[in-house]
């Protein structure tokens, strides 16, 4: 009987232990997940200038098609295609033997003409000495005078022919008339060229360089009004160029020419800007984007474009407050500025906007923010 009581008591004790251990386990709560990590950037207050965007075409300031001015066979080519050349550099040499022979012939003709003139002058001098003694008639003296004048004219003609022969000999050496980069050669050594064969090669200047674009009459009128309001009479407009790869060209330029009349087919006015091009990044004939400043710089709020989200209600951003909680802010956007965008309403300077990790957070959630790397 005593043993039975001990068994029952042990079973009750074991049951109580099981209940106690189960209750302790059920009292434990699961640990909260860590706050999601996000990258944030502050809303920046910067000076910006409103711009108008156009499409422009790059044009060389100087462009020369090299043409042979005298006929002959190309004897030498003294450059490499694509190289930079200076004004006066020798490019081609046309065979010179024929032209040198003509020069020597004209020199001989000039010497002959001078000899004839000397003889004519001597005859005239003698005739004038004999005329007072009536040894010769006046008519003979007149003939000597005409012969001496004709001989002088022959000298002038021979001298002109010699000058022309020397000029033609000089044309056999074709030199660059400008500084620039030389293009593809159209005629190689041994080819017969001349004034009618066309361009041998083209040279274009690269630095500085022009960009031409078409502006609407409205833009032109707006610009002229701003000049008048500012008291200027011959102002120039700052111009920036966007390269075909989307990057902004680091060399600003100046619009220095406005056409005197509008194109009636497009109602636009041609504008020309001049830009430095020391590294030849701008290639003549290429198409680029053009940004023209409109008005004076002003203060504006900018945020990275990666922070902007869009839904049916419009544009918004997710901000992180001082307690690291996410808030949804509706915003109004202005013009883009590279990788940033102007915010005209809905946010204040210094607030932190989420630029990475937006998809894994929601308003009201606590996050672990880290500063985004600056561009």
Order of alpha helices (4+ residues) and beta strands (2+ residues): alpha-beta-beta-beta-beta-beta-beta-alpha-alpha-beta-beta-beta-beta-beta-alpha-beta-beta-beta-beta-beta-beta-beta-beta-beta-beta-beta
